Amino acid sequence: MPNIVVIGTQWGDEGKGRIVDLIAERVDVVARYQGGSNAGHTIVTNDKTLVLHHIPSGILREGKLSVIGNGVVVDPKVLLEEIEKIKSHGYRVDEENLKLSDSAHIVMPYHKEIDLAREERMGSSKIGTTGRGIGPVYEDKAARRGIRFSDLINPEGFSVRLRSILEERNLYITRVLGRSALEFEKIYEEYIIYGNKLRMFITDTSKVLNDAISQGKSVLFEGAQGALLDVDFGTYPYVTSSSAGAGGACIGTGVSPTKIDLVMGVAKAYTTRVGEGPFPSEISGDLGIRLRELGGEYGSTTGRPRRCGWFDSVALRYSSMINAVSGLAITKLDVLSSLDKIKICVGYRYKGELLTEFPSNTEILKHCEPVYEELDGWREELRDLKNLSSLPPSARAYLERIEETTGVPIWILSLGPSREKVIFLRDIFS
């Protein structure tokens, strides 16, 4: 059985959680490898909607092991709330089906304080973060002043480490950001309780995953955000703070790249982006608003409206190149059903020059104008269709053009939010 990485190939919100949930039925382990509570993976089952922030989407499949890897930064309060919410929907969550890396870093109150204060100070130049402390905790991780779950379950060591780090962080919060200092005792007492409640899940997850692979079990690696938000390869500085591409699966779990068999890329049939940053194929005016309403394009984590645009094959070719995407899962094709004409961005025009490659320079990308191909739309409802041949000819032509302009085959087609609204064009396990 193959070990599969599922990534977003756009700026996030592509529907990764839904695709992971579908594939999870046929794997043994699902491991989340980066990001934090800034992610929101939405899954609809039995007319119930669940939004997962830390826990892999495979938790909703009976008999599957879910792993939160070392690359994920975890807000323990949010994680505990998430566990209770999943249980309230009738699903099992215990130490047998959920494992949490002892090396995962913890989001602390001062991370959120710093995140919000920085965004306020930057004003119109803000990055557009979720305000959940994700950037600052990754910053502390790189600066070697982070707190991990192995620290949290050692009360004496946690006390010493927290006191030292908080003293330095409070200087920054008060003298640079102009905010009030945070209290040691309040944070310590609160987080010790979190540690005790989560202790049963905490273990060396890199060993758990490598042992599973050695035993012939299949692992699905679940990414958060999207490749164009990757801290190294995204539209920097308008990116997330972690490795959102396929390479992050190895960094964030301790599993060798030689053990990865294929990369499944997820893309919407159009493009969206939340927050600031360049977006060449963005649709302005009434049509952009209409597409947002048709697709329900509001952030599952923050509720912020998403910016909407046409499918960008230039950006997706780039994502596919840096992640060696084997096949695509196209989501939300049904949303386009009411449009008479549909466009695909096939190039950019910059200072009179036609660009067919995605610029690594964000300043260039900001001033790129999209070059479009226009295709016929369709009016037929797609959600109840069961195979590719039953799609309207213009919808099939649109999908074919996506394959041609990106160079990546489409393997899965999603036509609605629930599990049964999907067409598999290829068995990825064969």
Secondary structure, DSSP 8 states (H G I E B T S, - for coil): ---EEEEESSSS-SSHHHHHHHHHTT-SEEEE-SB-TT--EEEEETTEEEEESSS-GGGGSTT-EEEE-TTBEE-HHHHHHHHHHHHHTT---STTTEEEETT-EE--HHHHHHHHHHHHHHGGG-----SSSHHHHHHHHHTT---BHHHHT-HHHHHHHHHHHHHHHHHIIIIIS------HHHHHHHHHHHHHHHGGGEE-HHHHHHHHHHTT--EEEE--S-GGG-TTTSSTTSS-SS--STTHHHHTT---GGG--EEEEEEESSEEE-SSS--TTB--HHHHHHHHHHHT-B-TTT--B-EEE-EEHHHHHHHHHHHT--EEEEE-GGGGGG-SEEEEEEEEEETTEEE-S--S-HHHHHT-EEEEEEEE---S--TT--SGGGS-HHHHHHHHHHHHHH---EEEEE-SSBTTSEEESS-TT-
